[in-house]
Structures are given as structure tokens and as C-alpha cells.
Amino acid sequence: MLNPRYIDDREHESRRIPLERAGFLCKRLPSGDVQWPVAGSKLALLENKKLGQFLQNFASGVLTDQCQRLREGCDIPILMIEGHWRHQGGKLLDTQYTWEQTWNQLQSLQDLGLRIQLSTDPQHTVERILSLAEYYSHGVHDSVDRVSGGSPEIAVLCRIPGVGPKRAEAILEWAGDLRTVATSTTEALMEVPGIGYHRAVAIHNFWGRKP
């Protein structure tokens, strides 16, 4: 079979073993945790994250890097977030993140071109992966790109209050990439032309970090 289905050999056995039993081959993948062929000679890659890991990696900029590599390495990039979305006092349990911050992060990843999937536990994750692999094996499913100003990175930055396309372009020109923006201090962000203290704080806080 051309481009067979693969599961990364570093995946936890709770997901790896059931997928191997379902016919996935185990090997080290350069990007993503699971890959499978898509009708029309295309490729799907799926990155699996536990909910807490997803939030931590987004705030640090690690997830942005991973998702950009995922997007560049396939035709259909998918992020699976595994966990229970329980909340208390406006924040997700065991995290410092509010619902608004979390959904902003999810929307930002969609703006980068990723398809978001949710699961509750490893068994559910395996079930969703098998369902997705079957779904995408029939016909071509084109992604809907949410792009502002012709760039998904600009689209992400435009979700920050007070940042429009021109300021987003200035920020990206200064930083070079989204990871640098996500990990920059408030003081550093104030070096961007047209970005004062309050807007720098808004940019910094957007990634779930405190000034």
C-alpha cells in the first residue's frame, strides 16, 4: 500500500497498541503522532495533546511551532485534544486558563489551518482516529482557510484586541514568527512601532501568560 497508516513509536501504549491492532504500522514520525493517506494522493497528520499539555504548550509557543510543522508536512493537519473540559469559577479545572483564553487559542489554531478534534480519553481518541481515517479515505475534503491579509499568522494576531492587519504586519515583521511573539515580554513587545504598554499587555496575555 502506498503511504500506509502509521502511529509514532513514542505514542503511549493506550493509543499505540489499539491502532496497531487496527492495522497501523509503528515507526518514528518526523511530525505528528498519527498519519494516514487521504483519497487524491494526499496525506493527513494528527497531533494528539492532553488538555493540560495543550494549554501549557500554547502559552510557551511550543504548540505553535508544532502546528506550523504539521501544516507544512501534510494536506490535512489535525489537532486532537484529549481530556474533560470541566471548569470552576470561570477557569478550566487544574489550570490558570479561562474559557475565553482557551477558545481564543483554539480559534487561533483554526486560523492557522488546523482542524480541531476533541476526545475524552485514550479509548475515545483511538475511536476518533479510526473514524477520521475512514472519513478522509473517501473523496477529497478541502480545508477552509481563515486568512486575513493573505496570511494565517496575520489572521491569528488580528484576534488580539486592538490589533488590526497593519499592526499585525508590524508585529510579525519585528518578531519574524508567532513563537517569538508568544514568548516575548511586554517590554520587548513595546519595541514594535505603534505598540504601547496596554496593547503590549493585551498581546502578551493573549497567549495565556501574565505580564
N, C-alpha and C positions, 0 to 999 in steps of 0.2 A: 504493500500500500504506500502511495506517495504521501509524505508528510503524515505519518501515523500520529495517534494521540499519545501525548507524553504527560507524565507527572514528575515534578522535580524530586530528585532523590533526597532533598533536605526537608521535604514536607513531613509533617507529623504523621505517624502511622495510622492515626484515627481517620485521616483522609487518604493517605497514600495507599494503604492496603486494599480498601474497598474499590478504589479506582483501578488498581492493578488487576483485581479480580474481574472488573468490568471490561478489561482489555487494554487499559492504558499501559504504555511502556515507561519504565523508570529510568531517568537519566538526569544529569546536571543541565539545567536550562540557563542560558545566559541572561534571560529576562523573564519575569513572571513565574508562577508556580505550576500552571497547567497550560498546555497548548493543544489545539486540535485543528484539523483542516476544515475549511469552510467551502461550500459549493462555489464554483467560479474561480478555483485556484487561489483562494485567499486563506489567511491564517488568523485564528483567534488566540489571544493570550489572556490569561486570567491571573490576577494577583489577589491572593487571599490575605485579609487582615482581620485580626480580632479587633473589636470596637475600641478598647483602650489603646491598643497599638496604633490603630488608625489615627486617633486624636493626637497622640504623642508625636508620631512621625510627621503629621501635617504641620504641627507647630514648629518642629525643628527644621523643616524644609526637606527632610529625607523623602517623604512621600511624594513631593512634587518632582524630585529627581527620578524616582522610580516610575512614576506615571508618565513622565516625558519619555523615558526609555521604552516603556511599554507601548506607548503610542507610536514611537518611531519603529518598533520592531514587528508590527503586525498591522493587519487591516481592521481588526475589531478588538480594541483594548477594553477589558472588563475588570472592574474592581469589585470584589466580593467582600462585604463587611460582615463579620460573624459575631453575634452577641445579642444580648437583650437590651432594648432601649428603655430601661426603667429610669425614671427620674424623680427627683425630690427637690422641692424648693427652687424649681426652675433650672436645675442642673442635672446632668446625667449622673447616676449613682457612681460613686468612687472616682469621679473626675472633677476638674475645676471648670468644665465647659458648660455653657448654657445651650439651650436648644437653638437659639439664634446663631451662635457661633458655629455650632455643628452643621446646621443646614446651609450656612454660608460656605462652609468648607466643601460640602457635598456639591453644591451648585458650581463652585469654582472648578471642581474636577470634571463636572459635566461640560463646563465651558472649554476645558482643555480637550474635549472629545472622548472622554471615557464614558462607558456605560456602567451604571451603578447597580449592583445586586445586593440584596440583604439576605442573611440566613441567621438562624438562631443558635446552631451548634454544629459540630463536625458532621454528624449524620445528615443534617439538613443541607449543609454545604455540598456534600457529595451528591445528594439528590438534585440540587440545583445545577451542579456542573454537568451531570449526565443529561438533564433536561435541556440545558443550553447547548450542549454539543449536538444533541439530536435536532434541536430547533434550527441551528445555524447550518446544519448539513443539507437543508432543503432550500435551494434558491439563494439569491444574494440579498443581504439585508444591509442597506446603506446607512451609515451613521448620519445623524443630523448634527452638523457643526454649528455651535452657537458662537459666532465670531463678531466682535466689534472692531471696526477699523482694520479688518483683514487679518487679525492676529488673535489666536486664542489666549495668549498671555495678556494682551491688552484687554480682552474681554474679562479676564479674571480681575485685573486691577480696577476696572471700571465698576466692579461690585462694591468697592470700598467707598463709604460715604465721603463726598467731597472730591472724588477723583473722577474726572471725565477723560475722554480719549487723549486730549493734548497732554494733560498731567501724567496720564498713564504712560504715554510715549516717552516723556521726560524721565520718569522713574525707571523705565526699562532701559533707556539709553544710559542712564547713570549706573544702574546695577549690572546690566548685562544679561541677567536671568532671574527667574522668580525665586530661586533658592536664596540668592543674595538679598532680595527684598525681604523675604520671610524671616531671615536671620539677622537683619540689620537692627541696630539700636535706634531709638528715637532720635538721638543726637546725630547719628550718621544720616538718617533719612532727611533731616533738616538741611543737608547739603544740596539736596535736589532743588533746582530753581523753581520757585513758586510753592514750595512745601514749607509751611510754617510749623510751629510747635503742635498746634491742635490737630492739623492734618497728619503730621508725622505720627502722633499718638494713635490716630484712627487707623493708619496703615499698619503700625506695629501691632495693635490689638486685634486686627482682622485675622491674624494667624493664630489667635488664641494665646498670645503672650502678653505679660504685663510690662508696662514701661518701667 
